Amino acid sequence: MSDDVRARQCSRMIASKTIAIVDDESFDAHRAPRKHVECPERLDAARSGVARALGSAPRTTIAAREVREDEILRVHSREHLRALEGALRGSFGSIDADTYVAPGSRTAAWRAAGGAAELARALVEDRARRGFALLRPPGHHAERDRAMGFCLLNNVAIAAAAALDAGAQRVAIVDWDVHHGNGTQDAFESDPRVMFVSLHQWPLYPGTGAPGEIGRGAGVGTTANLAMPPGSGPEEYGQAFRRVVLPLVSGFAPDLVLVSAGYDAHASDPLASMRLDAASYGAMATALVDVAEQLGHGRVGFVLEGGYDLDALESSVEATVRAALGARVALPEGRTSGTSQAALDHTIRALAPHRPELR
Ligand SMILES: [Zn+2]
C-alpha cells in the first residue's frame, strides 16, 4: 500500500469518528419579549445532548458566519429579504402570530443560515463526514416570499443550495420535524437536483404536505410527503422509513443527505401528538447514515428545527449524535394501524409512476 493510499484511508477512518458542530452564542440573543416555546433554553438542551453524546470524542467546530446575500437569494426572493431586513431593524416585533423578532434576531438568523451553509460545504468537500448544526431560529417553514412558523430564513434550504454550489450533483433533505417543511418544499419543488422527503403529523400546522404533493415541472417525483396520522409512534416511523424514505433516498443517490432535525414528534412534545422516543431518533439517524455509507460517501448533516420539550430535545439530540458517530440503533418493527398503512400507500401511489424504487 502506498503512503498516499494509507494516508487517505487513515484520514477517512478519523473522519468517520469525527463530527462537525455548528454553534454560535448569537443564537441565544433571539429571544421573545414574553414566554415563547421557541426559546434560547431549547438550544442549551440540544447543546447538552451533543456534549453528552460526544464525551471525549473528537469534533471539529464550524464557525457560524453570516450568510451572504447571494446565498439567501438562491432560496428566497429579494422582496422577502427586503421585508425581513425591514422587520429586523433592532426592536421587538412580530411577523405573524407565531413568529417574533428581537434585537438580536438579525445576527442570529444570518449566522444560523451561514453556519448551515458552511456545514454543507464542509461535508461536500469531505472536510467532515457528519455534522450537526445547533442553531436558532429554525428555518423549514420560511418560504421563498415569507417568514412564518418561528422561521425567518430557511437554513436547511440555504445549506442545500450551498452544497450544489460546492459541487454536489444531488442533495436529499429528510425532514422529520413533526410539522410539514413547507418552506423547503417551496424552495425546491421544481428542482430535480434536490429531493425533499417530509414525515409530518397530518393534519397539523401549516396544513400543507398532502401525499399528492410530489413536486412540479422538472421536479415532479423529487418531493415526497408522508402524512402520518396523529398518534404515530416508533413502529409507524420504522415502517415509513423501510417502505418509503430509505428506498427513495437510496434510489436518488444524493451526494449529501441533510436532515431537518426537529424533535417535536417526541411523545413529550407539547405542540403535537406523536409517540416517538429518543431511541426512535437514534434509529432514523442510523438508517440515514447507513444509506449514506452505502452510497460510498457517508455524508450526513443534521440541522436543528423544532422540538419544544427540553428533556426530550436533549435526549433525542444525544441519540442522533451518537448514531452520527457510529452507534447502531435498529428501526423499530411491529404492528401498525391500518390508517398508518393507508397513509403510506397514498404516498407510494402518488410517487410510484416517477420513482421505480417504489414500484
Ligand atoms: Zn416542528
Boltz pocket constraint, residues with backbone or C-beta under 6 A from the ligand:
constraints:
  - pocket:
      binder: B
      contacts: [[A, 177], [A, 178], [A, 179], [A, 262], [A, 264], [A, 305], [A, 306], [A, 307]]
      max_distance: 6.0
